[in-house]
């Protein structure tokens, strides 16, 4: 019995030391990633691999459940799984260090392989930094074991006041602090690197400037989404766990493929061209009915047609493919760039230099298409090819190859399941059908008739509008529905359709309770 107790205690001690070692190793990898752009984040590289191999239903679940926090959840989950593995491997290494040495070796190989798939990674620095990080993790495990080993004659139980347990708690706590600080500093340096050069730039004035929103474009009502969403409030959905840090002085945009001449443009070349402003609403295909993965902004950029004309599109090139600096790609029909919609290579957002989170130094904005087939951020290549020759990132993962944004509407006020004062109340929300525009919005309360709403003046046919309706509620529970009709005459249908594979459908419906004023 004494022997079993001693073995169990030693195994737990080794397990906690394994947790500490893994935490320190991961922290060091992130710190190195922050110190130099030549060493990608190991956590993000591995997380990107997880995203790539995950089934479509899991990605949809993550976006639906966690929204724009899905990347943070994945990063935290990757860290927790790693330290959990450290616990079990540490326990298995109580008698011999072979299991934990093998585990760190395998982790190092996986990390190096994942990092080397990232653009800009330098093999020598990646290998060297990983070896240092894994060595630091192993030394932490061994050092903590040695530091907490019971003194001769001390019992094996490690009671709360015991010398070994106190040291174990201090050691594991210190390792976690070192890890958290290292990850925090590394991520902060990554963000700073992504923003530093951007903040020194000035967005040139556009040759075609749009008017600022006026009172006719926006209703002044509580809870209403602004007609132009601020940059720091605009939704972000992409596969980049860490925002790419792109040096605008080294960045180029290459237009190639089925073109008369390959064109390579620098950031300075782009900024010297004729810039235009356009109000365009973007939406994520994963947006559930009534959710917030949609936003309207004022984009500044070069009309995509002008860039394509520089290269000369050859006959038969019926797909435009945009590629990001991190390898992500999306494609859409070439004809959509020439059908009159305001497709842009955007370099500005709401009259600021394009934020790093939203694609600095440049991205594509194609009105009327979901982002997964068009909105390439951190773009570095535009390739003209055939429709059958290439599938974008999400197509082999089960999503439709054509992704036109569906006509949608949403109730912003009141909030779902909220309480409002009985009597007069003004309902409100937004509706969008980029490219077509919104013709009317109607609201139904309980089983009553559909009532036409007042619409704000649209900023463009490619931007959403706000709607409002003066209503009255008797005390009690009420159900509110909304539907929109676009300018083609299409009216939203009631049946709910999930986002996969080509966008959600259905009427946004909420329940509220009217209470005595």
N, C-alpha and C positions, 0 to 999 in steps of 0.2 A: 504493500500500500504506500509506504514511504517513497519507494522508487517511482511509482506511477505519478504521485503528486509532484515529485521533483521534476520528472520529465515534462509533465503538463505545464508547470510553471516556467520552465526553461523554454518550452515551445512558444508559449504566449509572449515571453520576453523577446524571443527571436522574431516572432510575428510583428510585434510593434516596432522593432528595429527595422524590419523590412518595410513597413509603412513609412517610417521616417526616411529611409534610403530612397524609396521611390519618389517621395515628395520633393526631396532635395534635388534628385536627378532631373525631374520635370521642371522644377523652378530654374535650374541652371540652363536648360535648353531654351526656355523663354527669354532668359536674360541675354544669352548669346544672340538670339534672334533680334533683340532690341539694339544690341551693340553694332550690328552690321547687317546691311541689306543682303549680303551674300549668304547669310544663314537664315533660311525660312523658319518659321515657328513649327516645331515638331508637333505640338498639340494640334495646330490648325492643319498641318499637312496630313496627319493621321485622320483628323476629323473630316477633311475633304475626301479622303479615300472611303471613309465610312459612308459619307453622303453618296458617293459614286456607286457603291455596291448595294446600298439600301434599296429595298423594293419600293415602287411608287406609293403604295398605300401607307408606308411608314413615313415618307416625306410629307404626304398630305396630312397625316395625323399630327406631325410635328408642327407644321405651319398653322393648322387649324387650332391646335391646343395652345401653342406658345406664341404664335404670331411672330412679330419682329424680334422676340427674345429667343427664337429657336437656336440661334448660333451660340448664345451664351449657355443655354441649357446643354447643348451638345458638348461644348468645351468643359463645362463642369462635370458632365456625365463621363467624359473621357478621363478626366482627372480622377474621379471617384472609382471608376473601374480599375484604373492603374494601381491606385493605392490598395484596393481590395485584393488585387492579384499579389501585390507586395506582402500583404498579411499572410496569405496562404503559402506563398513561396518562402517567406521568412520562417514560418513555422516548420516547413519541410526541411529547412536548412539548420535545424538545431544541432544536429550531430556532424554534419559535413557542409561546407559552403558551396558544394557543387551545384545544387538546385538554384541558388540565388545568382551564382555566377552565370549559369546558363541563361537564366531569365533575363538578367541585365544584358547579356550578349545578344539574345534574340530581340529584345526591345531596341537595342542600339541598331541592329541591322534593319529592323522594320522602320525605325525613325529615319535612318539615313536614306533608305529606299524611297520613303514618302517625301522627304525633303528634296531629294534630287529630281523629283518630277516637277518641282516648282520653278518658274522662270527666274533667271538671275542667280540660281544657287551655284556656288562654287564648291566643287567636290572636296577639295583639300580642306577648306574651312569647315564644311559640314561634317566631314569625318572627324577632324581634330576636335571640334566643339562637342560632338556627340561622345567621343571617347572621354573627354574631360568630365562631361556631365554624368555618364554612366560610372566612371571611376569615382566621382564625388559621391554618387549614390551608394556604391559598394563600401567606400570608406566610412560613410555615415552609418551603415548597417553594422560593420565590424566594430567601429569605434564605440557605438552605443552599447553593443553587447559587452565589450570589454569594460566600459565605464560602469555598467550596471551589474556586472557579475558579483554575486554575493562574496563578501569577505570570508576568509577561512573561519569556520566555526559558526557562521551565521546561518540561521534556518532558511529553508527554501521557500517559505510561504509568502514572503514579501508582504507583511501586514502593512496597513496604511502608514504606520510610522516608520516602516523599515527603510534602511539605507538604500537598498537596490530599487525599491518601487519609487521612492522620491526622485532618484536620478532618472529612472525610466520616464516618469511623467515630465520632468524638466526637459530631458533630451528629445522626446517626441514633440513636445510643445515647441521647443526651439526650432526643430526641423520644419514643422508646419509653418511657423512664422517666417523662417528663411524662404520657404517655398512660396508662400503667399506674396511676400515682399518682392522676391525675384520675378514672379509672374507679373505682378502689378507694375514693377519698374520696366520690365521688358515690353509689356503691352503698351505702357505709356510712351516709351521710346518709339515703338512702332507707329503709334498714332501721331506722335510729334513729327516723325520723319515724313509721314504721309501728308501732313498739313503745312510743314515749315515753308517749303517753296511755294506752295499754293497761296499762302497768306501774303507773300511778297508781290503777287501778281495783281494787276488791275484789269478788269474786264473792259475792253473798248466799248464805246457807245455804238449801239446798233444803227445801221443805215436805215432800217425800217423799225421804228419804235412803236410799240402798242400803247394805247391809253391806259392809265391807271384805273382800277375799279372805282366806280362812282356809286352813290346810294342806289341807283336803279339796278345795279349789278349784284347787290348784296343786301339781304334783310338783316336788320339789327335786332336779332332775337337770341336769347340765352340758349346755349347748348348747340347752336347751329355751327356746323363746320365752316370755317372761312372759305370764301370763294377762291382764294389763292392760299394754299397751304404753305406755311413757313418751312424753310429748308430743314430745320432741326425737328420738325413735326411730320415731315413727309415720310410715308411708309418706306421700309427697305426690306426687300426680299431678294436674296441672291445666294450663291453657293460659296462665297468667300467668307471663311471664318475670321480672317484678318484682312482688313482693307488693304489692297495693294498700295505700296508706297512707290509712286511713279515719278521719276525725275523728268520734268517737262523739257529740260535741255537735251535729254537723251532719247525722249519718246519720239516715235514716228508713226505715222499712219500710212500703211501701204494698201493701194488699190490694185488688185491683181486678178489673175484668172482669165476668163474669157473677155479680155479687153484689148483694144487696139494698141495700147501702150501702158506699161506698168507705171504707176505714179507713186512717189514717196514724198510725203509732206511732213515737215517738222511742225512743232507747236507754234513757232514763230510764223511759219507760212500760213497756218490756219487762222491765227489771230489777226493777220494782215489782210485777210479776205473780207469780203462784204458780209457783214453779220446782219441777221434779221431776228426779230422777236416774235414768238408765237405762244399763245395760251393753249396748252394741250393737257388733257386729263389722261393719266396713266392708271392702269389697273392690273393687279396680279390675277392670274387665272385661278389661283387658290383661294381667292376671296369668296367666302360664303355669302349667301344672301343677307344683306344688312350689316356686313362686317366692314372693317376700315382699311383694307389693303387696296386703297384707291385714293388718288389725290390729284389736284390740279395745280399747275405751276406755270410761270412765265419762263419759257426756255429761250435762250439766245444761242444762235449757231449758224451754220452754213446749210442752205438747202441741199439735201442729199443729191438732188438731180444735178446740181452744178458740179459736185465732186465727181459724179459718174460721167458727166460729159467731158471732164478733163481726161479721163482714161479712155472713153469711147467704148460703149457696151456693144459687144458683138451679137449678131443674130443667134438665137438659140439659148442665150444666157438668161434663163427664166428663174433663177434664184440668186438672191443677195445674201451672203453669209457674213456675219460680223463675228470677229474673234477677239476675245479679251486677252490682256497680258497674262492672265492666269490660266489660259487655255479654254475657257468656257466659250461656247459658240451657239449662235442661233441663226435661223434662216427664214426668209419670207419671199413671196413672189416678187420678181423684179418689176412687174407691171404696177405694183402698188406704190412704187416710188415715183411713178410718172402719171398717176391718175388724178392729180390735183390736190391730194392731201399734203399737209405741210410736214413731210418727213425731214428731219434735221440731223446733222452731226452737231450735237449740243456741246457748247463749252461754257455756258452760263446757266444759272438757275436763279430765278427771282432777282435778276440784275446783280448777282454775285458770281465770281469765278466758281465753276462747278465744284461742289463739295466733294471731298474724297469719298465719303460714304455713297455718293450718287454717281461716281464714275470718273472723277478727275484723272486725266486731263480732258477726256472727251468720251461721249457716249452717243448711242443712237436713240432717237425719239421718233417713233412711227405712230401717228394717230390712228386709232381704230384697231390696233393689234395688241393683244396681251403681251406683257413683257417677255414671256418665256420664248417667244418666236421672233422678237424684234429688238428689245431694249438692251443691247450689249453695252455694259459698262466697261470702263477702262479699256476701251477698244484700241486695237493696234493694227487690225487687218480688216479690209473689206474685200471679199472674194466674189467674183461673178462666176457662177457655175450653173449646172442644170438642176432641175427639181429632183431628179432621181439620183443624182450623184452624191448627195450629202444630206444627212439628217442632223439637226441641231441636238444639243445636249439632252433635252427632255424627251425627244421623239422616241428613241429606243426604250425609254423608261415608261412608255405607255400613254403619253399625251398626244393629242391630235397634232398633225403637222401644220394645219392651218388654224390660226388662233384669233379670229375676229372678236373684238370685245362685244359682249352682248348688252343690249339695252337693259339698264337697271335703275332702280330707285331705292331710296333708304329713308327711314324715319329717324331724324336726329332728336326731335323734341315732341313729346316727352320721352324720357329714357324708358326702356322696357321694364316692366314690373314696378314702375314708380307710382307715387301717389300725387295726384293733382287736386287742386281745389275744384269742387263742383261748380258748374256754371260755365261762363265763357273761358275759352282757352284757345290759343293759336298754335296749331300744329305746324311742324316745319321739317324740312329735310333737303336732300340733294337728289338729283337724277342725272344720268349721263348716258350718252350714246355717241362717243367720239367719232367724228367724220359726218355722221348723219344729223346730229343735233336732236334736241327734245322738242316735241310739238305740244304735248300736254301731260299733266300729271293729275291723277285722280285718287281720292281717298275714300274708303268705305269704313264706317263706324258701325260695329256690330253687324246686323243684317240689313242695314239701311242702304239707300241708293249710293252709287258712286258719284262723288261730288268733285267738280273741277277745281283745281287749285290755282292760285296766282303764282306766276313764274317770274323770277328775276330776269333782267335783260342778259342774254348770253354774251360772254366775252368773245366767244368765237363758236363756230359750229363744232369744234373739236374740244370744247371745254364743257364741264358740267354746269348745271344751273341749280339755283335754290328754288324751293317751292314753299308756300305757306297756305294755310287754310284756317279761317276763323270758325271755330266749332263751339258746341256747348255740350256739357256732360252732366247727366243726372247722377246722383250718388249711386255708387256701386261699381261693379267690375265692367270693363269694356274691352273690346277687341278692335284694333285699328289695323287696316291694311292699306298698302299703297301700290300703285302700278303706274308705269309711264308708257307713253306712246311716242315713238321717234318720228322724224319727218318723212320716213318712207311709208308711214301708216301702220307699222308694226306695233302691237300692244303686248306688253309682257303677259305671259301665260301663268296661270295659278300653280300648276304642278311643280313641285320642288325637284330640282335636278342637282346632284352634287357637282363640285368643281371639276373632278376628273371625268372625262379626259379633255374637255374643251370649254369649261366655264360653267358656273352655277346659274340656275334659272329659278324663277318663282317670285311670288309677292312677299315683300318684307312685311311681317305681321308681328305685332306686339300686343301684350296685355297690360292694362293699367287699372288703377282703382281711383275713382273720384270720391273725395271725402268732404265733409262739411267744411266750408271756408272758415 
